[in-house]
Amino acid sequence: MANFNLNKVILGGRITADLELKQTQSGIATIQFTIAVNRRFQGKQAEDNQTADFITVKAWRQTAEFVSRFFKKGSSICVVGAIQTRNWTDQQGVKHYSTEV
């Protein structure tokens, strides 16, 4: 059996909020934003329904600067990246999960 590992995602959607470019303590540009990606599905009566998935996206360095310069809330955007999941436990002992591109 072949060892097959691939983590690549391509999403097209609209930016949901105003963008804010930030800098890390070491001066690296970073930006985090959410895109709404429409998804169609068929209901019980065979009617077409539509919903949206809200995906968190992070960008770094020149990509972050490019996004902050040329995009704004409501802009259509195509994102190519990898899915990353994180989990952590807060001070109250509640476990949190996050998935982002």
C-alpha positions as CSV (number, residue, x, y, z in Angstrom):
1,M,0.0,0.0,0.0
2,A,1.3,3.4,-0.9
3,N,1.9,6.1,1.7
4,F,-0.3,8.9,0.5
5,N,-0.4,12.1,2.4
6,L,-1.9,15.3,0.9
7,N,-3.2,18.4,2.6
8,K,-4.3,20.9,0.1
9,V,-7.5,23.0,-0.1
10,I,-8.9,25.5,-2.6
11,L,-11.7,27.7,-1.5
12,G,-13.6,30.5,-3.1
13,G,-15.8,32.9,-1.1
14,R,-16.2,36.4,0.2
15,I,-14.4,38.1,3.0
16,T,-16.8,38.6,6.0
17,A,-15.2,41.5,7.9
18,D,-12.7,44.4,7.6
19,L,-9.1,43.2,7.5
20,E,-6.4,44.2,9.9
21,L,-2.7,43.5,9.2
22,K,-0.7,42.8,12.3
23,Q,3.0,42.2,13.1
24,T,4.5,39.5,15.3
25,Q,6.9,40.6,17.9
26,S,9.7,39.7,15.5
27,G,8.2,42.0,12.8
28,I,6.6,39.4,10.5
29,A,3.4,40.5,8.8
30,T,0.3,38.4,9.5
31,I,-3.4,38.6,8.9
32,Q,-6.4,36.4,9.9
33,F,-9.8,36.7,8.3
34,T,-12.9,34.6,7.7
35,I,-14.4,33.8,4.3
36,A,-18.0,32.7,3.7
37,V,-18.2,29.8,1.2
38,N,-21.6,29.0,-0.2
39,R,-22.7,25.4,-0.2
40,R,-25.8,24.0,-2.0
41,F,-27.7,20.9,-0.8
42,Q,-30.9,19.2,-1.7
43,G,-33.8,19.2,0.9
44,K,-36.4,16.6,1.6
45,Q,-38.7,17.8,-1.1
46,A,-35.9,17.9,-3.7
47,E,-35.7,21.7,-3.5
48,D,-32.3,23.4,-3.7
49,N,-31.2,25.0,-0.5
50,Q,-28.1,27.0,0.2
51,T,-26.1,27.7,3.3
52,A,-22.6,29.1,4.0
53,D,-19.6,27.7,5.7
54,F,-17.4,30.2,7.5
55,I,-13.7,29.3,7.2
56,T,-10.8,31.0,9.1
57,V,-7.8,31.8,7.0
58,K,-4.3,32.9,8.1
59,A,-1.7,34.4,5.9
60,W,1.9,35.5,6.6
61,R,4.6,37.8,5.2
62,Q,4.1,39.1,1.6
63,T,0.8,37.2,1.2
64,A,-0.6,38.9,4.3
65,E,0.5,42.3,3.0
66,F,-1.0,41.6,-0.4
67,V,-4.3,40.6,1.0
68,S,-4.5,43.7,3.3
69,R,-3.7,46.0,0.4
70,F,-6.0,44.7,-2.3
71,F,-9.0,43.1,-0.5
72,K,-11.7,44.3,1.9
73,K,-14.9,43.2,3.5
74,G,-17.2,41.7,0.8
75,S,-14.4,41.0,-1.7
76,S,-14.4,37.7,-3.6
77,I,-11.2,35.8,-2.9
78,C,-9.7,32.4,-3.9
79,V,-7.6,30.8,-1.2
80,V,-5.1,27.9,-1.7
81,G,-3.6,26.4,1.4
82,A,-3.5,23.5,3.9
83,I,-6.0,22.7,6.6
84,Q,-4.6,22.9,10.1
85,T,-6.3,21.9,13.3
86,R,-5.5,23.0,16.8
87,N,-6.9,22.2,20.3
88,W,-6.3,23.7,23.7
89,T,-7.7,23.8,27.2
90,D,-8.6,27.1,28.7
91,Q,-8.2,28.2,32.3
92,Q,-11.6,26.8,33.2
93,G,-10.7,23.4,31.9
94,V,-12.9,23.7,28.7
95,K,-11.3,22.1,25.6
96,H,-11.5,24.2,22.4
97,Y,-10.9,23.2,18.8
98,S,-10.0,25.3,15.8
99,T,-9.7,24.5,12.1
100,E,-8.1,27.0,9.7
101,V,-6.5,27.2,6.3
